Amino acid sequence: MYLKSHLMFGAILLCLIFASLLLTLLNTQSELTTKSYSGEEFQEMAEFERLTQSIDIELIQDRYEEGVNFISISRWPEALTVCKEGVDFLGEDYSVPGVLEHTSNKLRVAYYQRAQGDIEHASQIYCNALEARINLYRKKIGALGAGSNKS
């Protein structure tokens, strides 16, 4: 009985030592792989995640390409519709700080052209503005992605 209880105690002690070593090893490993980020880096990473998860840029690119195809066969109302949808889907998340762009002004002109019944020019302006915004969005995502991959 005495030997049995000592063996049981030894086995329990051995398990505790093993568990303690394992936890120490895991804690050391996580300290080696964890990087602390500054507030600005964290905000950039959060913005990158938000943009890449909330915006389907391929869908918007498809709208642009549809618009260009409609323009090439003079289907102005359809071109206007799909490019306007693309602009609406993208919203204001395309803007890059420090980059001057004039797509909002172009869209005002397109709105005016449309109101005047000039669907041909309105659709061309909408598609051009959408193309510019897609390029700006990709530039912004590229810059944010590069910033979030800094070591």
C-alpha positions, 0 to 999 in steps of 0.5 A: 500500500505504501509503495502504491501511494508513492508511485501514484504521488510520483506519477502525479508529480511527473505529470505536473512537471511535464505540464509546467514545462509545456506551458513554459515552452508555449508561453516562450513561443508566443512571446517570440512571435508576438509583435507589438504595434503602435497605435498608427500601425494598428489603425492601418491594419484595422482599416486594411481588414475593414476595406478588404472584407467590406468591399468586393473590388472584383464585383466593382471591376466587373461593373466597370468592364460591363460599362465599357462593353456597353459603351463600345456597342452604344448601349448608353443607359446600360453603361450608365446604370452599371458604372453608377452601381460600381460607384455606389458600391465603392462609396467613399472608401477609395480615397487616398490621403494626400492624393488630389482627385477630381472624380466627385466633380466629374460625377457632378458633371455626369449628373448634369449631363444625365439631367439634360438628357445626354446619356452618352456623355454621362455614361462615359463620365461615370465609367471614367470616374469609376475606373479612377476610383478603382485605381485609387482604391487598389493603390490605397489597399496596396499601401495599407497592405504594405504597411501592415506587413512591416516587421 
